[in-house]
Structures are given as C-alpha cells and as structure tokens.
Amino acid sequence: MWQHSTNFDIYPRSPGDRIGSLVNLQRKSQTHTTTLLEMEALTTSSYLSINPSNHKLRSKRSPLISVSAVLTRENPAAPPSPRPSKYPTQSAPEKVQAPEKTNDASSRTSAPTRPRPTVPPAAPLSLPMAFCNALEEVINTFVDPPALRPSVDPRNVLSDNFAPVDELPPTRCPVIRGSIPPCLVGGTYIRNGPNPQHLPRGPHHLFDGDGMLHSLLFSADGNATLCSRYVQTYKYLTERDAGTAVMPNVFGAFHGIAGMARGAVSAARVLTGQMNPIQGVGLANTSLVFFAGRLYALGESDLPYAVHVDPVTGEVSTIGRQDFSGRLIMGMTAHPKKDSVTGETFAFRYGPVPPFLTYFRFDPAGNKLADVPIFSVQQSSFIHDFAVTENYAVFGDIQVVMKPMDMVFGNRAPVGSDQGKVPRVGVLPRYATNESEIRWFDVPGFNMVHSVNAWEEESANGEKHLVLIAPNVLSIEHMMDDLNLLHSNVEKVRINLNTGVVSRKPLSASNLDFPVIHPGYVGRKNRYAYLASMANTMPKVSGVVKLDFSRIDTGNCVVASRDYGPRCYGGEPFFVPNDGSEEEDDGYLVSYVHNEETDESTFVVMDARSPTLEIVAEVLLPDRVPYGFHGLFVSKAELLSQRPFS
C-alpha cells in the first residue's frame, strides 16, 4: 500500500495551475491509501503520463516513470515558467504583467494567471459515507472498471482541454488584437460547460461534469474581465461540504449490472441522509437563458438555477434553484425559446415517467403558465431541443430513448438508440391548453438534437407550410456512448399542413452543429444561420460556418467560413447584432478558442458579414477555458435590468 501525498495532480494542467479540490486524491478521506495497482492504472494511460519537470501527470504520450518517484519525492521541482505568447507585442493596450501573488482585491484586475485557491481540508467522513464509498470502490475496481469502457474513462474524457479548472475571481484581460465593438461594451458573454468538482471514482461521461460559467465582461475602457464560477447546485454544495463525490454520475455510471449496484448504493446514501434528491440532482452545465430580467443556468435534468452577474465587477454568483412559485417541477429544457416580439418564453420538459413530454410557457413578466402534458409521446425519448413559430411549437421525437430494462437484461446503458423507431415531428399550437390539436408527421431518418429555426409559409395556392431547419444526427447510435463518432448534416424539412406531405433538402454535407441565429428572428423566417464546424471530438469546434438559406437550390448554402487553425479549437458561436441595425447579418460572432499547442485560450470576435468571418477583436485570457456547451451574450441593458429575488 502506498500512502500518497495530498497534492498529487492527476489531470493535465497549464504551468502554474491546478485543479483545486479535484486534484486531491485524499478527498476520499484524509488518510486514504491507494494500491499500487490503482496508481499504475492512472499512469499507464496513453493520455496521461508523469511530467518529470514538475512530477505531475500530464496529457502527453511520453515515457512514464515509476509511481514511487512521485509518491516519495519530498521537494518537487518548481513548475516551469509559462510559455511565451504567440502574439506579437502591441503598443496599446499594454500587456498585463504578472503581479506578485497576493490576496488583496487589486490583484484581481491584473493577474495574468489563474490564482491558486485555498482548499480547506476535507472533513472526516461519516461511517455511512465511508461505507458507501467503499462499496463504490469495489464496483469500480472489480465489476465495472472505467478502463474497460474508454468512452467513460476519466483519463480519456478529462484529458487535454477537457480537464477541469479552478474557479477564477474577476480578472482583467488585455485586448491583443483590434478593439471591442460598441454593441458588446458593457455586456458579458457567458459560456456554460461541465467541470467536475471532484475526481470521478468510476466511469465519467462528459455530460456528468458540474456546471461552470465562464463570463467575460467588456468594460467601457476597452478591456475585459474574466470570471469563472461553479453554478452552486444542490449537488455541488453537497459534495463541496462532504469533500468527495456523493451523487452518482448519471450518464457514465448506470450501465449493466454495475449500474444497478450503483443505484443501490445511491439508495443507501438517500436513506442515510447523505443526499436528498428532492432538493435537486442536476448539474446546470448545459446553457443559459435571460428572460423577464433574470439570468438562469440550465440543465434539463433539474430546475433552472438563477445566477447574477455584477455589471461593474463581473463577479458571477448563484442565487439558487427556482421553481417559479411551485409551478415548475422536475426539470426544464436547456433550450427555451424567447420570442423577441411578444416577450414570452416557451419551454418543455421530458422525463422517464408519463407524461414523457410536457410543454409550457412563461409570460413576459416571467410567470410560468399551465402545463400541457403530451401523452401521445408513448415512450421516454431524448428531446433535447425544439422550435417555435408564430403559431406553433415543434418537437422532434427521435431514436434516442430511455430503456431501463436494457440495463437489467442487456448489460447496457438505460439510454440508447432504438433503430426500429421511426422519427417524427410534432406540431402543436403554441397557445394550446391541451394536446388535442397536436399533429405528428413521420420523418424517417431525421434525428433532430438541436434546432436552427422554424417558421410558417403560405404557397400560391393557399396551402400552409411549416419549415423546420435543423442538424440531422446521422450516427445517432453513438449519441450517448461515443461522441467522437457523431456526424450531423443540416437539413430543411418542409411540412405541408394541409396535405401532410413532408419533404427534405440538405443545406450542407459538412459536419455542423451548435447552430445560432439572430435572436430577433426566433420563430420567424430568416436567411442566415451560423454553425460550429465540428472537430473529431464533440464539443471541440474547428471553425465556424455561415449558411444562406436562399442558396438551398444550389445544394450548398455555405457562404462564409473560418477555420481556427492547426490545433486551435473553439465552441458554439454566438451572434450579437449590431446596435440599431436592421440587417439580419449585421453583427458579430463570438467564441472562446483554445490553442492546444501553446495551451493559451482567447476570446475572439468575428465580423458576421465578412466572407472569411474576419476576426476584428481578440482577448488574451489569463488561463485556459475548457471546451464546453452553450453560451449567451447578455447586453449592458439586460445586465442593468437584472431583478432581485424576494
């Protein structure tokens, strides 16, 4: 048995940086010991190796050294100095220099590297928690070792820029190219994504990470301030106080007999008071929405969490879980639709028990209105996104379904694809009070996970049509088990509401997803969309593509694109319209971009009207921002209009 130190990093990090509470293997207990077999398993991954310069595991395929060299070294070498920036020196603004590490407030405005937080020692584990942890160790070691399923092995899933980072207090960032456009000044761009607080003890899917918000506030002096904070969900707070992972990894852990065993351990944790699922099980790691003067972090397995961004300092804080005066239960989609004309917000939830789909909306004041249960969805399906038009709500009932019995009898995950199911599109009047008027249209082979937009048209003969544009996931069988194999083609689906005839046309053959449009055109006919050009590992994005729907008859609607360059990857683009402009594509695309060669992250602003989506501004960030999911730009007016909660 090896007694390991309390500062043993197991994930790749940039120089001078660490992962906070996640990197401390002693989180299992303050006197936990690790077998040599376990330590060898950590160090023989092709993704992680020992860095002899600082004696930490890193994500390089370099020769390994013995574990004992790390466990017994008393005076590890100092970490290497940060790599020089790839960017040329600029006369203005002057690049921020590294200050001495202090805890005073002044350091927050100029620190070029992520401050190292103070991690309090973990409290001694209670007997029930220690017992449950031991049971999970047995399951993870002998029944379902993560190494047997590479797609949920933490050493693979959390490598390179997927590795989690510490929280970052508001920290000033220099603009190293161009200048921030006026429409962004005073506002903030916020990106949500998974960032595990603790070391996963077993299988870990990318979707299982705790939500972290990376917010970049643009000040009037032309600079920016980055703040990275966890969404303080019930799960996050429970595990922070316990000093260890407590709640199960829903996507990675529930698989076959081992999944049933982990379910039994979770039940024991509930019965012994270690956790209370009634207070929330979600991660709030998927997206954000701003409506009725309030900002929410979203994850569809739970209720929204209200958050607040200080319009002066850029500090991000969690207000709490919101049930809208008891009218919202279980969860809400991470992709609600806000109608900029009426001020209403439309949403839904799906779940494992009937009704499997429930539709609802919020009035302009943010009051949730009555549920509309949709019982014509007769099987629990993965309905991640939807669309709205001026008169309808549009749902995609796809081939990803929940099949709990597969875990029992098939040694598989409870969520997977059903190749025998015919996908369909449901059209419901958006002000319906019940599902009596919903119509379902079979669309074989059309699996919509994200939507671009939808609208209504009328033909010359008076027939009404509904147009839906969305990426179609062609490799749907890999949706939950191997994100590297996903491929999506954007299609235009046209439904004749009079005859029921459905037609489809491709807009591009490229692998595109994470679509965005001008927010003022949601539910109304538009011409342009912007999508992420997917790399070989979702959600890594190699570039951005602009589509022009008016070119559909040419077979390729791509009219502009930008590739981020070798080993540079971004995320979902977000479109910010220019102030006062009536042109649909007059605005900017924004995204975080990470350079895997230099280990630097930047924020880029691209001209949406340029044929090359020219970068007009770039901000050098104090530390890397991991790859994540969906983002949102909150304008200066919206930040100043944030309403308090009573």
N, C-alpha and C positions, 0 to 999 in steps of 0.2 A: 504494500500500500504506500502511496505517495502522499505526503502532506503538502498540498500546494499553497502557493502564496496567494495573497488577496488582491494582487494587481496583475493577474495573468490575462492578457488580451487574447481573444480567440478570433477576432474579426479583423479584416484589413482596414486600416485607417490611414489618413494622411499624416505626415510627420507632425509631431507635437500634439496629436489629437487622440482622443479615446472615446469609448462608447458609454461612459458613465456606468450606471448600475448594471447594464447588460454584460459588461466585460468581466464582472466579478463572479467567478465561479463559486465563491463562498456564499453566494446568495442562497444556495440550497440549505446551508447552515453555516454558522461561524466556525465550526470545527469540522466541516465536511472533508472527507478524504476521497481521493479518486484513484481507481485502479489503474495500473499501468496499461491494461488493455484499453481502457477508456481514453487515456491520454494518447496512446498510439493511434487510436481511431481518429482522433482530432487532427493529428499531424500527418497522416498518410493520404489525405485528400489531395487530388490534383488541383484543387482550388486554394488550399491553404498550406503554407509552409512556414518554417521558422526563419525569421529575418535575423541573421547573425549580427547585424549592426545595432539592433535595439532589442533583440531577444523576444520579439513578438511574432505571433503567427501573421502571415500576410497572404494575399491572394495572388501569388506568383507560382509558376511551376518550376521552382528552383530546388536544388538538393536539400533534403531535410537533415537536421541534426537531432541528436537524441533528446528525448524529453527531459532527461535528468539535467542536461545542460541548462535548461530553463528553470527547473524546479529548485536547483541548488545554488544558483548564482545569487550572491548577496548584493553585489554592486553592479547592476546592469548599466551598460553604457548609455550615455545621453542620446536622445533621439537626434537624427540628423537635422540640419537646418533645412527650412523649406526650400523647394526648388525655385529657381528664378522664374519670374513670369514670362510667358511667351509674348507679352505685349510690349510694344516699343514705349519708351519713356515719352510722356506728353507734358507739354508746358503748362496746360491748365485743363482740368483741375490737377493740383499737385497730388501725387500718390501718397496715400496714408502710410506713415511709418509705424513700425511695431513699437508700442509703448511697453514700459515695464508692466509685468502682471500685477495688477492691484485690484482691489475690490471696490474702489470708490466709483461714483457714478460717472466721473469724467472719462474713465477708460472705455465706457460703453459706446462712445461716439467715434472712436478712432481705432479700436482694436482690429488688426487685420486677420487674426486667427481666433478660432472658437475658444472662449475661456474654459478652463478646466473646472467643472463644478465640484463642489464638495459633496461626496456621497456619504451619508450617515451610515453608521454600522447597522447591519440588519438586526432586528430584534430576535431573541431566541424563539425558535419555532415551538408552537404548542404541540402536545403529544398527538392529537388527531391530524394536524397538518404534516408532522413528520412521518406519521404512519401512511398517509395518503401519498406523500412524496415518494416514500419507499416503494409503495405498490406501483406507482408510475415508472419508477426506475426499473423495476422488474419487467414491466410490459415493454418499455423502450429498449431494454437490453436483450431480452430473450424471446419476446413474442413478435415485436414489430420494430426492429432497429431501423432508424432512418436511412442507413446506408443501403438498405435493400430497395428503397424507393427513391432514386436520385432526385426526382422532381419535387420531393418534400424534405430532402436532406438539408438541414440548415447550413451546412458547409457549402452547398451549391447555391441555395436560394439567397443567402445573405452574403454573397461574395461581391468583390469589387464595389461599384457604387450602389449596390443594393444593400450594403451593410449599413446598419443604423448609425445615427449620430446623436450627440448630446443636444440638449436644449441650448439655445443661444439667446441671450438678452439682446435688446435693441443695440445694433452695432452699425456704425457708419460705413458706407461702401463708396469707393470712388467710381465715377463715370470715366471710363477709359477710352471711349470712342463716341463721337458725336455729342448730342445733348438730348435730354428727356423731352419728348413732345409735350406741349402745353396741356393736351387732354389727359395726360397721366399725372400731372403735377397735383399734389395734394391728395391723390388717391393711393390705393395699395393693391398690389397683385398678391393673391394668396393661393398657394397650391397645397392640396391635401395629399397624403400618402401614408403607407404603412411604415412603421419604425418601431420594432419590438423594444419594449422597455427592459425585458429580462432575457437571458439566454434561454432559448427553447430547450426543454428537456427531451423532446421527442420530435416526431415529424412536424414540419412547419411549412405551410403554404404561404406564398407571397401575400395572399389576401388576409392572413392571420395577424399581421402586424398592428400595433397600436397606432392610432391616428396622430400624425404630427402635422401642424400647419407651418408653412414657410412663407412669411409675409414680408413683402418688400414695399416700404412706404417711400413715396417720392416727394421730397421737400421742395419748397419754393427756391432754395438756393442752388438747385440743380443737382444735388446729391441724393443718395438713397440710404435707407436704414433697413437692415435685415433683422428679423426676429423669428426664431424657430421655437415653437412651444407645442408640447403634447396637448391634445384635447383631453381634459381631465374627466374621462368617462368613469362610470362606476367600476369597471374592470381595471382601469389604470390606477385609480385610487386604492382599490382593494389590494392590488399586487404591489403597489408602492409601499403601503403600510406593512404588508407581510414580508417584503424584501425578497419575494420569489414569485414565480408564475403560479397562479392558483386556478384560473379559469381555463377550460380546455380550448385547444386550437381547433375550431370547428371544421375548417376546410382540410387541414392536413392530418388530423389525428383520428377521425372517425372512419376507419377502414377495416372491414372484415371483423374477425373475432377480437382483434386488439381494440377496435373501435368500441365494441360492446363492453369490453373490460374497462376502457377509459370512461365510458358512460357510467359504469357502476361506481368508479372512483369519484366522478363528479357528483353523483347522487349522495355519496358518503360525505363529501365536502358540504353539500347543502344541509344535510341532516345534522352535521356537527357545527353548523353556523359559520363555516369558513367563507361562504359566499351566499348571496341571495339573488337568484335570477330575476325576481320580480323587480329589482332595482335597476335592471339592465344587463344585457350580455354583449352589447355591441361594441364596436371599435371606433366608430365615427372617423373612418380612414379613407373615405371614397371621394367626397366632393364637398361643395359649399353652395349655399343659396342665400341671397339677400332679398327679403321682401317685408313690406309693412314696417320699415325702419329697424329691422333686426337681422343679424347675421347668424347663420346656422351651419355647423359642421354635420355632415350626413354620412350615414352608413345604413344600408337598408335593413339590417338585422335588428335595429333598435330605433328609438325615438330620436329626433334631432337634438343636438346639443347647441345651445345658444352660446356664442362667443362674442367678444368685444375687442375691437382694435382701437387703441388710443390714436386719434388723428394727429397728435403732436409728437409723441414719443415713438409710436409704432409698436408699443407693447401689446401683446396678444394675451387675453385672459379668457378662461372658461367661466361662463355664468352658471350653466347647469343643464340638466336634461329637461326637455319641455314636452308636456302632454297637452298643451293648449286647453287648460281648464278641464282636464279629464276627458276631452273629446277625441283625443288621439291615443290609440292603443297599439301595442306590439311593435310597429315599425312604420317606416315611410321610405319610398323610393329615394335613391340618391340623385335622381334626375327629375325633379319637379319642373314644370314649365310655367314661366311667368309671362302673362300677356301684357305687353307694354302699353297697349291701348286702354284696356279695361282696368289694369292694376290687379287683376285676380291671379292667383297661383293655383295650378292644377297638379294633383299628385295621386298616388295609389300605394298600395302595399300588397305583397304576396306572402304566402306562408305555407306551412306544411299541413294545415288543417282547414277544412271548409269554413267559410268561402275562401278558395285558394287565391282569389283576386278581389280586391276592394278598391273602388275609385272614390275620390273625394276632392274637395277644393277649398280654398281659403278666399275670403272676400278681401277687398283692397285694404281693409284695416287689420288683416291678419287673423281674423276669426275663422276657425275651422267649421265648415258646414257638414251636413249629414253624410254618412257613409252610403255608398251604393254598392252593395255586395253583388258580385257577378258569379252566380252559381253555374253558368254554362261553361266555365272552366272546370272540368271534371277531374283534373289531375294536377298535382302541385308542380308548377313549372317555374323555371328561372326567367322571370320577366323583369329584366334589369332597367329597361328604359321604355319610353313610349313617346307619342307625339300628340299634338293638339292642332286643330284648325279653328276657324272662327265658329264652327258649329259642332265639331266632333272631337272625341278623344279616340286615339288609335293605338291598339295594343298588338304586340306580336307574341303569339303563343308558339314557342319554338320547341326544338327537340331536346333541350336540356331539361331534365325532370328530376324530381326527388323520388327515389326508390329505396326506402329504408330496408325493405326485405332483402335487397341485394347485399347489404352489409351482413345480414344474418346467414343467408344461404349461398351467396355467391362470392364471399370474401372480397367484396369490392366496396367502394365508397357509396354513401347513401345518395349522392348527387352524381348524375352521369347522363349520357345521351341515350335517347330511345330512337334508334334508326327506323323503327317501324311507324313512328308517329309522323303524320303529315302536318307541317307547319301551317298556320293560318293567321289571318289578320282580322282583328275585331274592331268594328266601328260603332261607337256608342255616342249618342247625342251628348254634348259636353255639359248640358244642364239637366241631364236625366235624373230622376228621383228613384228609379229602379232600372233593372236590366231588361225590361220587356222589349225595348226597341234596339237592343244590340244585334248586329248582324256579323256573321263570321264568314270569311272568304278563304277557301283553301289556296295556299300559295306554296306548292311543293318545292322543297329545297331552299326556302327562304328563311334563314335564321337571323333575325334582327336582334343584336345585343345593344347597339347604340343607334339612335336615330339622328338624321341630319335635320329634317324639317318635313312638314306636311301642309297641304293647302287644298282648297277646292277650286274646281274649274267647271265651266259650262260650255258644252260644244255647240256648234252652229245649229244643230237640230234640237237644242234644248235639253239634252241629256246631261245629268250631273255626274261629275267625276271627282274622285279623291286621289290626290297624288301624294305618294309617300317616298321619300328618298332616305336610304339608309345603307350602311355597310352590311353585306351578307357574309356571315362567317361560314366559309366553305368547309373547313375542317372542324366541324362542331364536336366531333367525338373527342377532341383534345381540349375542350374548353376548360375542364377542371383538373386534368391530370398532367398536361404538358403545354404550358403557354408558349413554348418555343415553336410549336408546330401550327399555331393559329395563322390563318390567312383570310383576309376579308376583302371582297370586291364591292365597290359602291354600285347600287342599282337604283333605278327609278321604277317604282311599282305604281301602276295606274289602275284604279278600280272604277268600273262603270257602275254607279249606284243604282241605275235603272235596270240594267240587264244582268248585273252580277259578273260580267266578264272581267278577268284580271289579265293585264299584260305587263311585261317586264322588259327593261332595257338596261344594259350595263353602261356605266359612265366612265369607268376606268378599269383596266386589268391589274393595276398595281395593288399592293397590299396596303390598304389605307384604313385608318380607324381614328377614334377620338375626334369626331367632327365638331366644328363650331361654325356659327353664322353670326351675322349682325344681330344683336339681341332684339332690335326693334322689329325684326321680321319673323319672329317666332309665331307659327300658325298662319302665316300669310305668304303669298307667292314671292319667292326671292330668286335671285340669279346666281349668287356666289356662295360657295362653301369652302372651308379651309380644313384640311385633314392632316393628320400625322402620317408620315411615311414610316411604316413600322420596320424596325430592325429585326434581327432574328430572335430577339428575346423580348417579349412583351413585359413591361410597357416602355422599353427603350425605343426611342424615336430617332431615325437617322436624318430626318428633314421634314419639310412642310410642303404641301401641295395645295394649289388653289384650283378649284373647279368652277367652270362656267356652264350652267345648265342649258344655256341657249345653244350650245355646241353638241347637243346629245346626238344629233343625226350623223355627226362625223365619227362616232364610235369612241372618241376620246375627248373628254371635257377638260383635260388639264391645260391651263393657260399660263401658269406660273409655278415655279418651284424653287426650293432652296435646299441644298444638302449641307449639313453642318460640318462636313469634312471628315477626314480619317480619324477614327476612334473618338469622335465627338457625337454625343447623343443628347437629345432633349426630351421633352414630354409633349403633352397635349398643348397645341397653340390656343391662345385666347384672343378674340378680336375685340379691339377697343375702338369705337367710332370716333372720328374727329368731331370736335365740338361744333355744333351748328351746321354741319354738312348734311345735304340731302342725298348724296351719292352713296349707294349701298356699300361700295368697297372703299370708300374714303376713310381710312383709319389705319390701325397698326395691329400687327400680330406680336404677341409677347410670349416668352417661354424661358424657363431655366435650361441651360445647356451645360453639360459636364464633359471635360476633356480627360479621357482615361489615360492619355499619355503623360500629361503634366499634373493630373489629379486636381485641376482647378475647375471651379464652377463659375459661370457667369449668368447674367440675365440679359437677354437680347430683345431689342425692339426692331421689328421689320416693317417696311412700308408695304401695306397690303396691295397697293396699286402697281407696284414695280413688277416687271416681268421676271425679275430674279428675286423678288421679295427681299430687296436690299436691306441690310442691317444699318439702321440710322442711329442707334444708340446701343451701348453695351456697358454693363456694370460688372465690375470685378467683385465677387463675393468673398467674405472673409474665410469661408470654408465651403466644402462641397455640400451640395443639396442632393440627397439620394433621389433615384428615379421614383416617380410616384404616379398618381392617377389624375384627378381633375382639379382645375383651378378656376379662379374667378377674379375679375377686376372690380373693385369697389371704388366708386368715384369719390372725389372730395366732398361733393354734396351729400352723398349717401353716408359717408363716414360721419359728417357733422350732424346728420339726421338720426343717428342711432338712438333708439328709445330705450330708456331704462325699464327694468322689470320691477313690478311691485313686490 
